[in-house]
Amino acid sequence: MPLLMPSSLYGLARPFLFGFDPEHAHEITLDGLARTQNTPLACAYSAPRVDDPVQLAGLSFPNRVGLAAGLDKNARCIDAFAAMGFGFVEVGTVTPKAQPGNPKPRMFRLPQREALINRLGFNNEGLDAFLANVQKARFRKSGGRGAKSPMLLGLNIGKNAATPIERAVDDYLACLDGVYPHADYVTINISSPNTANLRSLQSDEALDALLGAVAERREALAARHEKRSPLFVKIAPDLDEAQVAVIAATLKRHGMDGVIATNTTLARDAVKGLPHAEEAGGLSGAPVREASNRVIAQLRAALGTGFPIIGVGGILSGADAKAKIAAGADVVQIYTGLIYRGPALVREAAQALLRDRGNKA
Ligand SMILES: Cc1cc2nc3c(=O)[nH]c(=O)nc-3n(C[C@H](O)[C@H](O)[C@H](O)COP(=O)(O)O)c2cc1C
């Protein structure tokens, strides 16, 4: 019975939350999680973590379902997400300085397609506040309910809107310096559609320069902190096969440890005619699933076996999680699915992947 509690409670909470503007609902939820994490009230959303360990990029993932970046941009609720049973949680995107993001409204629901459009624009409290929150989190001490190894923490970094794109490297390096000692892995986010020109960092020369600088800094940080934290690069779904192949080769050349595919899409074909469909920003949820799976399959073909791929985009069920693995991903992340399905999706997806592995063994 306790296992049914999170889903049934979310069934009650969802109509209430969907009565608010999406960003307001988001704030109410995060405030609630921040207040209740590490208290007895956390039982409202807690579930035992599915034990499905996997070794990837030199890390031990306790299971294959993670929280995608952007839901907890300021790293306020890490322990709450740990209690939901995620194998890994990625917080951020953080930028060196605090910034307000784009004018509101900037987040829209498209419930007919289980989708969201957002153009938040990396609204966040900046690196110092982010690191203070990360250091307050207790999940490493508690080990997590039912876990044999602790949940992993990914820290996702970006650039400030005011930093010219030619100086983007400075922002990534400043963030990398700050997050490195606290991260199980670091994600270089170059794929948000809501920061002008950010996605241009995915193209040949810019990517080469950025990853060259980041790789060099990682060597210095690894020596200073006596630990080598894996670096993942997060890419967009709006890339053709040739662009994916160039990115794959560049990731390998610079010794990156993994790729996260994908971020939100600029495409609108799947939502044409629906309310809010023409809002500017990135589309997430069910409509990005196919493009995300295509990019994952192209990455796997270009990278070969053994190079870690974290699959994200449109997971709303256990079957969707399995399809990501079938496309070539090693582990998966969810964001929009959590809004539509609630915390029960974490366990559903993790169990589906565990069963899938059992069937293949
Ligand atoms: C409101 C919102 C904000 C997001 N912010 C970020 C972000 O700050 N950094 C990032 O790397 N991805 C961000 N994302 C992208 C998600 O991490 C994910 O890659 C994308 O939404 C596809 O997965 P989904 O269909 O499960 O949501 C955001 C997504 C949404 C919906």
The ligand as a Gaussian input file, in Angstrom:
#p B3LYP/6-31G(d) Opt

LIG

0 1
 C       10.818000      23.895000     -18.031000
 C       12.069000      23.213000     -18.508000
 C       13.310000      23.752000     -18.166000
 C       14.482000      23.124000     -18.600000
 N       15.692000      23.639000     -18.235000
 C       16.828000      22.986000     -18.586000
 C       18.083000      23.447000     -18.135000
 O       18.202000      24.428000     -17.393000
 N       19.192000      22.760000     -18.534000
 C       19.126000      21.650000     -19.342000
 O       20.161000      21.066000     -19.645000
 N       17.936000      21.181000     -19.760000
 C       16.801000      21.821000     -19.405000
 N       15.588000      21.335000     -19.831000
 C       15.551000      20.162000     -20.748000
 C       15.285000      18.842000     -20.019000
 O       16.346000      18.543000     -19.135000
 C       15.141000      17.687000     -21.045000
 O       16.362000      17.542000     -21.740000
 C       14.030000      17.916000     -22.056000
 O       12.911000      18.550000     -21.451000
 C       13.537000      16.609000     -22.693000
 O       13.111000      15.694000     -21.716000
 P       11.567000      15.521000     -21.257000
 O       10.762000      15.311000     -22.506000
 O       11.587000      14.342000     -20.342000
 O       11.189000      16.776000     -20.567000
 C       14.400000      21.942000     -19.416000
 C       13.141000      21.422000     -19.748000
 C       11.979000      22.031000     -19.304000
 C       10.644000      21.429000     -19.682000

